[in-house]
Amino acid sequence: MPVIRVDDLGKRYRLGQMQPYKTLRESLGRAISFPIRAALGTRDDLEERHQSREILWALRHVSLEVNQGEVVGIIGKNGSGKSTLLKILAQITWPTEGRVEFKGHVGAMLEVGTGFHPELTGRENVYLNGAILGMRKAEITRRFDEIVEFSGVERFLDTPVKRYSTGMYVRLAFSVAAHLEPDVLLIDEVLSVGDVDFQKKCLAMIKGFPESGRTVLFVSHNLWSVRQLCDRIVLLEDGRIISRGPADEVVAKYVGEGSGGIEESGTLDPFAVSVVGKGVGGYEIMAVRITDRDGNLANRFGISQGALAEITMNVKTAGVRPQFSLALFDDHRHRVFGSLNNTDPAYGEALEPGEYIVTCEIPADLLNNGLYSISLICGTLDGRDSQRLETVTKFECIDDGILRGDYKGEYTGALRPRLEWQTRKAGTS
């Protein structure tokens, strides 16, 4: 039985600069002169008309049903409309078009501090949130000790929440939202702020919600958490639903398994042929791109998949012996590693004229999730000529959760290699 029904939902925002406040005299003067300025089409009126046409549909034609007891994940790149959808469902903002229907009380944990009054104490905010959910004081008091114990902020309960750290905010907010037993709980990315132990407690609690008939909509970039928690997933792109279904299938589509991936990457500048006509020592770099092992464009891939950096070159002079140095950088432009093509079986061979493809493997289970870029130094074995090509392509590595096991925290650093571990009793071989 659906507890949430979303029908042809749309949310439109108007783009453009905020107009400055005007004095009463200015406002009256503009009102009186408006017919003349409109007839003449003066510059400021034309600009205002132009701005009025610049609109952004954050959501468009979104239809969705969520049944009682389901845990549904919502994923997508930044700007795809995930948070906007949850804000509409939480009645923080209103849709431009379409309709939303609910059954029961709705609790929301969106941005850090949403629903908390900064001047009130933690204790007072617990009761305030309960009242917002429509609960009576006696009901809140009955659950109060459980809320406080779960949050772990007992010492600071009578301190105004404006003095709380971000982590304390999150702990109390989730504890309140979960223990006051809303029929529907909306959770945005905020759980990533909490420490690892608290995340484990939260995820374990969410897993138990369906047993009590409660429904959860869960937005996260942590694909491992989404796969573990959710019965099904909705994938948003540019404000529209492009896929929905079982968790593994939709996550596979999102990270680009079996698909081209470059059109779906969105967060990155599309790359097809960005280095053309760079002649070095008798050969020319025609293209550099990221592919999967079947040769499909894939500038978004899962950590456990790996990929290939593919260089297309056109040899123009017989006998040329190309030499490449590839450097990988993270999104802060810190160098992660470098590699020479001297492990290529064809390294050092004199090539005949024609088009060649050179590949460098980016192994599976090596990189951490994040954005990366590749730079190249192209030369020849005799060292007579070389050229450095900066940021020839970019890609995104996504945590697909395959190797996480029971670890729910964040991995730090640019590398996250799969290393072999073994325990044996001392004195045995």
ABEGO torsion letter per residue (X at the ends): XBABBBBGBBBBBBBEBBBBBBBAAAAAAAAAAAAAAAAAGBAAAAAAAAAAABBBBABBGBBBBBBBGBBBBBBEBBGAGAAAAAAAAAGABBBABEBBBBBEBBBBBBBBGBGBBAABBAAAAAAAAAAAAGBBAAAAAAAAAAAAAAAGAAAAAABBAAABBAAAAAAAAAAAAAAAGBABBBBBAAAAABBAAAAAAAAAAAAAAAAAGBBBBBBBABAAAAAAABABBBBBBGGBBABBEBAAAAAAAAAGBGBAGAAAAGABBBBABABBGBBBGGBBBABBBBBBAAGBBBABBBAAAEBBBBBBBBBABBGBBBBBBBBBBBAAGBBABBBBAAABAABGBBBBBEBBBBBBBBBBGABBBEBBBBBBBBBBAAGABBBBBBGABBBBBBBAGAAAEABABBBBEABBBBBBBBBBBBGBX
